[in-house]
Amino acid sequence: MPSREDWPTFQKGYSSPGAFVYAKSADSDTRERTVDHGMPAPANPLLPEFYVYRFEAGGYPFYVGIGRAKRADDRLRYVRSLKAETLAKKGLSVRVMAALLKRNHDIKLVYLHRGLVRSDALIEERKEIARLIARGFMLTNGQHNPSGSTDAKRILETIISSGAAT
C-alpha cells in the first residue's frame, strides 16, 4: 500500500486487499467511489473525517470498525430494516446484531477515536481488534481477526453467557 505522501498522485489506492478507494489522474478529477464492502470511499483519504467505533452488547465488545459521516450511527437502523431472507445473506456482524436485537438486548455504539485520516483510522482499528482478542473477546470482525469465529450462534451464545447482554 502506498504511503500517505503518495496518495495525491497515486492512480489506484487500496484500503484493504481489493478495495478501490481513490483515483486521481491528469485527465480526471477526484471522485468519490464505493469500496467493495459498501462504504463510500472519500474523495480525499487525507481529510481527518474518519472515526473508529465499537459495538457492544451489555458492555461486551463484539465489533470494531472505521467509518465516516453517519456509517456507524445508521447501522442499527439498517440492521432492523432487513428482512429475514436478506439477513441470511449478510455478514457475520450484521447477523449477530440482528439476533441480539431480536432478543431485545441493548447494543451500544462507542466512538473510540475521531478526526482521523483513513490510514490512521485503519491502524487504530487493527490495534483495538488485537487488544480485544488478546483479552479473550470473541469478535464478529472478518478483517484483521485471524482467530475470529464465523459461527454467529457461537458468538451470540458467548455474548449472552458472559452475562453482559441483558
C-alpha positions as CSV (number, residue, x, y, z in Angstrom):
1,M,0.0,0.0,0.0
2,P,1.4,3.4,-0.8
3,S,2.4,5.8,2.0
4,R,0.2,8.8,2.8
5,E,2.5,11.1,0.9
6,D,1.8,9.1,-2.3
7,W,-2.0,9.4,-2.2
8,P,-2.4,12.7,-4.1
9,T,-0.8,11.3,-7.3
10,F,-1.5,7.6,-6.8
11,Q,-3.7,6.2,-9.6
12,K,-5.3,3.3,-7.7
13,G,-5.4,3.1,-3.9
14,Y,-6.5,0.2,-1.7
15,S,-7.9,0.4,1.8
16,S,-7.7,-3.4,2.2
17,P,-6.9,-6.1,-0.3
18,G,-9.1,-5.5,-3.3
19,A,-10.9,-2.4,-2.1
20,F,-10.5,0.5,-4.6
21,V,-10.7,3.8,-2.7
22,Y,-9.2,6.7,-4.6
23,A,-8.4,7.8,-8.1
24,K,-6.8,11.0,-9.4
25,S,-5.1,11.5,-12.7
26,A,-4.3,14.3,-15.0
27,D,-7.5,13.7,-17.0
28,S,-9.9,13.1,-14.2
29,D,-10.8,15.0,-11.1
30,T,-11.1,13.4,-7.7
31,R,-14.3,11.4,-7.3
32,E,-16.0,9.5,-4.5
33,R,-16.0,5.8,-5.1
34,T,-17.6,2.9,-3.4
35,V,-15.3,0.3,-1.9
36,D,-16.1,-3.4,-2.1
37,H,-17.6,-3.5,1.4
38,G,-20.2,-0.9,0.5
39,M,-18.8,2.1,2.4
40,P,-18.4,5.2,0.2
41,A,-14.8,6.0,-0.2
42,P,-13.6,9.5,0.5
43,A,-12.7,11.9,-2.3
44,N,-9.6,12.6,-0.3
45,P,-8.4,9.9,2.2
46,L,-6.2,12.6,3.8
47,L,-9.1,14.5,5.3
48,P,-9.4,13.9,9.0
49,E,-13.1,12.8,8.8
50,F,-12.8,9.2,10.0
51,Y,-13.5,7.6,13.3
52,V,-13.0,4.2,15.0
53,Y,-16.1,2.8,16.7
54,R,-17.1,-0.3,18.5
55,F,-20.4,-2.0,19.1
56,E,-21.1,-3.6,22.5
57,A,-23.9,-5.6,23.9
58,G,-24.2,-5.0,27.7
59,G,-20.5,-4.0,27.8
60,Y,-19.3,-7.0,25.7
61,P,-17.5,-5.6,22.6
62,F,-18.3,-7.7,19.5
63,Y,-17.4,-5.5,16.5
64,V,-14.8,-2.8,15.8
65,G,-14.9,-0.7,12.6
66,I,-14.0,2.6,11.0
67,G,-16.4,5.0,9.4
68,R,-17.1,8.5,8.4
69,A,-20.2,10.5,8.1
70,K,-23.2,8.5,9.6
71,R,-22.0,5.0,8.9
72,A,-21.9,3.8,12.5
73,D,-24.9,5.9,13.6
74,D,-27.1,4.4,10.9
75,R,-26.0,0.7,11.4
76,L,-28.7,-0.3,13.9
77,R,-31.5,1.2,11.8
78,Y,-30.1,-0.6,8.8
79,V,-30.0,-4.0,10.6
80,R,-33.5,-3.6,11.9
81,S,-34.8,-2.8,8.4
82,L,-33.5,-6.1,6.9
83,K,-36.0,-8.9,6.1
84,A,-35.1,-12.5,7.1
85,E,-34.3,-13.6,3.6
86,T,-31.9,-10.7,3.1
87,L,-30.4,-11.0,6.6
88,A,-29.3,-14.6,6.0
89,K,-27.0,-13.4,3.2
90,K,-25.4,-10.6,5.2
91,G,-22.1,-10.7,7.0
92,L,-21.4,-12.1,10.5
93,S,-21.6,-8.8,12.4
94,V,-25.0,-7.9,10.9
95,R,-26.4,-11.4,11.7
96,V,-25.2,-11.2,15.3
97,M,-26.5,-7.7,15.7
98,A,-29.9,-8.8,14.3
99,A,-30.0,-11.8,16.7
100,L,-29.2,-9.6,19.7
101,L,-31.9,-7.0,18.7
102,K,-34.4,-9.8,18.2
103,R,-33.8,-11.0,21.7
104,N,-34.2,-7.3,23.0
105,H,-30.6,-6.9,24.0
106,D,-29.2,-3.4,24.1
107,I,-26.5,-2.6,21.6
108,K,-24.3,0.4,22.3
109,L,-22.2,2.4,19.8
110,V,-18.9,3.6,21.3
111,Y,-16.7,6.1,19.5
112,L,-13.0,5.3,20.3
113,H,-11.2,7.9,18.1
114,R,-12.4,10.8,15.9
115,G,-10.9,13.2,13.5
116,L,-8.5,10.7,11.9
117,V,-7.3,10.3,8.3
118,R,-8.3,6.9,6.8
119,S,-4.8,5.3,7.2
120,D,-4.7,6.3,10.9
121,A,-8.2,5.0,11.5
122,L,-7.3,1.7,9.9
123,I,-4.2,1.5,12.2
124,E,-6.3,2.2,15.3
125,E,-9.0,-0.3,14.3
126,R,-6.3,-3.0,14.0
127,K,-4.9,-2.1,17.4
128,E,-8.3,-2.2,19.1
129,I,-9.1,-5.6,17.4
130,A,-5.8,-7.0,18.6
131,R,-6.3,-5.6,22.1
132,L,-9.8,-7.2,22.4
133,I,-8.7,-10.5,21.0
134,A,-5.8,-10.6,23.5
135,R,-8.2,-10.0,26.3
136,G,-10.3,-13.0,25.1
137,F,-13.3,-11.3,23.5
138,M,-14.9,-13.0,20.5
139,L,-15.4,-10.5,17.7
140,T,-17.5,-10.6,14.6
141,N,-14.9,-8.8,12.5
142,G,-13.8,-10.6,9.4
143,Q,-10.8,-8.5,8.6
144,H,-7.8,-8.2,10.9
145,N,-9.2,-11.0,13.1
146,P,-7.4,-14.2,12.1
147,S,-8.7,-16.1,15.1
148,G,-12.3,-15.0,14.6
149,S,-15.2,-17.4,14.6
150,T,-17.6,-17.4,11.6
151,D,-20.3,-19.0,13.7
152,A,-23.0,-16.5,14.5
153,K,-24.7,-18.8,17.0
154,R,-21.4,-19.4,18.9
155,I,-20.6,-15.7,19.1
156,L,-24.2,-14.9,20.2
157,E,-24.0,-17.6,22.9
158,T,-20.7,-16.3,24.1
159,I,-22.0,-12.7,24.4
160,I,-25.2,-13.8,26.2
161,S,-23.4,-16.3,28.5
162,S,-20.9,-13.6,29.5
163,G,-23.8,-12.0,31.4
164,A,-23.1,-8.8,29.6
165,A,-26.0,-8.8,27.2
166,T,-29.1,-8.2,29.3
